[in-house]
Amino acid sequence: METYSRPPARTWLVPLAAVALLIVGLWPTLEVLGSRWLILDQSYSHGFLILAASIVLVVRKWLRGPPSIGLFSFWLLPLLLAAVVYLAGAVLLIEALQQLAILPLVVGTLLLVWGWRQTTAFLLPIGLLAFAIPVWDYLSWPLQLITVEVNQFFLSRLDIEFFVEGVVVYFPGVGAFEIAHGCSGLRYLLVGLTLTTLYGELNYKTVRSRCYLIVAGTLLALVANWVRVFVIIYIGYESNMSSPLINQHDYFGWWVFTATLVPLFFIALKLENREVFTGRVQTTFVDDRSQAPGWLSILGVVFLPILL
């Protein structure tokens, strides 16, 4: 029989000690993950910002009502399975398996001492870290191919001689552009997912509004990358590969991405206003938050791409 108690002023000791032990045990993997976040010109340079946002959201949830401590033995099996996955990655020297097991180990530990009902309120703040774990690289190649197809379509509408082989666009007599891993748009996709998920957590109560915003953010992030690549290719062609934009395309890309935040926030505010007017609350989350002011949330998430 599952029982739990709530010692006054000490409800934080058990989960804190459990997470601390996890950090010690997972330190080699966490160290590799942190070094990946420090590479500022790759897709996961936003990792420490996501970690900070996740900690703030967890503390915010905690202050609104600390969960009661108990022993929910049902979740011991999933926790052990996550541990097996992590150990398999360590034995087989597959870092992706180890990194993939980090969040299940953390969530499984909390489920063991809090149970499902109490842990659900913390799933999204902790799950936000999924956008900073380097397992998304498998999307890079499909995104590269989509970017090539979109730009081939745009270029075919112009009076330009070119041909495409794989992910390389050739301009006879001018040069060639390779739509490489960094041009796939994975960086913008992950940041877009982070921003929309964070905004939905701070302002929305319905799952529908959150999903709409995430879909809109995903599409706009992809469009931003397509526009970036097309403009760079076209200006490179017109300038005979001499434009300084070719060497500064990273900075240009973030400006384009920031521009796409304008329609995204209009969509976000429209969804927020619709929730206010309809008053319908359709959520599967344990919701103990009050909505943050819209302007404050906008300012907060706008600073993320600026910092990047």
Secondary structure, DSSP 8 states (H G I E B T S, - for coil): ---EE--TT-TTHHHHHHHHHHHHHTHHHHHHHHHHHT-TTSTTTTHHHHHHHHHHHHHHHHHT----EE--GGGHHHHHHHHHHHHHHHHHT-HHHHHHHHHHHHHHHHHHHH-HHHHHHHHHHHHGGGGGSTTGGGGHHHHHHHHHHHHHHHHHTSS---EEETTEEEETTTEEEE--GGGSSHHHHHHHHHHHHHHHHHH---HHHHHHHHHHHHHHHHHHHHHHHHHHHHHHHHTTT--GGGTTHHHHHHHHHHHHHHHHHHHHHHHHHHHHHH------S--------HHHHHHHHHHHHHH-
